């Protein structure tokens, strides 16, 4: 089945790419979660719009990515959230929370889709997350989760 990716999917492609995948993968995973739409002749207009939006958000060169990486690794990020007495959080820390905390701490604006959390952050303390800035550049950011 031909689909148009609306978000970046690791191992498959980036937003705006037209890819051919198995029917079940598209019907049961990609389309319901909003990662893709079905390809149609009229969908080609959507591809141009998705690519234009991606170009605006994307870091164009490796030099820019390395510059942003230096800024990210130099910023100290504190994230205040609700926690219980034992240090466990009510819920978990999401990539959107992390992106907002980076920006609030004086760091550069980061797209939440670029933030990768290895395992869910559900406790107070220091945690490390990665931010994929470019295909070849990955920044590691230390986040201190504190009780609010």
N, C-alpha and C positions, 0 to 999 in steps of 0.2 A: 504494500500500500504506500502510495506517495503522500507525504505530509510536509507541512511547512512548520519549522520550529519557531516558536514565539519566545522561547527562553533558551539559554545555554544548557545543553545536556551533555555531561561529560561522557566521552567515548562516542558521541554521535554527531555533534556539531554545535554551532552557535545560532543565535536568533537570526532568522531570515533565510537560513539554509533550507533547500528542498532536498529531502532525503527519502530513501526507500527503506521501509522497515517491515517486519512481519505484521500481519493484520492484528493479531492478539495484543502485541506490544503497543500498537497505536491505539486500539479501541479500549483496552483495559487500563493502560497506564498513562500514556502521553496526553491524549485528548482530554480525559476526565480531569486531570490535574492542571490543565491549562498550559502545558509545555509545548503543545503543537495544535495545529488545526489541519483539517483535511485539505488536500491540494485540489484546487479547481482552476479552471481557466481564469475566472474572475479573481481568484486568490493571488494572482501575480501582482495585482495592485497592492495587496497587503504586504507582499514581500518587499516592495520598494519602500513602503512606509516603515516596516520593521527595521530594515537595514539603515534607514535614515536615523531612526531613534537610537539604534545601536552605535552608530558613528558618533553621535553627540555624547553618549555616555562613555565611550571607549577611550582608553589611553592609547594613543596612536603609535608611539615609538618606545623602544626599550629604554632610551635615555630618560624619557618622561617617567616610565615605570620605575626605574631605579631611583629617581629623585623622590617620587612619592613613597617608595619603600624606605628610604632614609628618614623621611618625615614620620612615617608610621612607626618605625622601630625606635624612634627617639621620643615618642610621646608616652606619658604615663596615663593610663586609662583606669579610672575608677568607675565602677558601675554599681549604683545603689539599687537594691531590690528588696522586696519583703522576704523575710526569713523567719523560721521558727527558732525555738530556744536551742535546739541541738545543732544549728548551723545548716539545716536543710532548707532549701528554697521552696516557696509555694509556686510550683510549676518549674519552668526552666528558663534559661537565658536564650533568647532567639537571636539569629543573625541581625535582625532589624534593631534589637536592643543594643547590640554591639556596635553597629554602624552609627547609631545615634550617640552612643557614649564616646566613640572616637572623635566625632565632630564636636561634641560638647567639651572635650578635653583639650581642644585646640588643634586637633589633627586635621588632615585633609578630608574632604567629603568622600565617603566610600559607598559604593553601591552595595546594598544588602545581599544581592545575589552573588557577590564576589567573596563574601565572608564564608569560610568553611570551618565548622565546628566538628572536631573529630567525634567525640562522644558528648551527649547532652550534659550541659553544665547545670548541676542541681545542688551544688554545695557552695558555701562561702569560701573565699580564699583566692589564691592566685591560679589562673588558668592561662593556657596559651592557645591562640587560634591562628589560623592562617588566612591571609587575604591574597587571592589570586588576581594580580594586577594586570598581567600580560601572560601570554602563553609560556614565556620563559622566565618570568619574574614572579616570585612568591614572597610575601612579607610575613614574618612571624610577629604577632602582637601579643604582649603580655597584658592580661586584664585582671584587675583586682576586684572581685565581687565582694561588696560589703553590704551589711544590713542597713536598710534605709530607715 
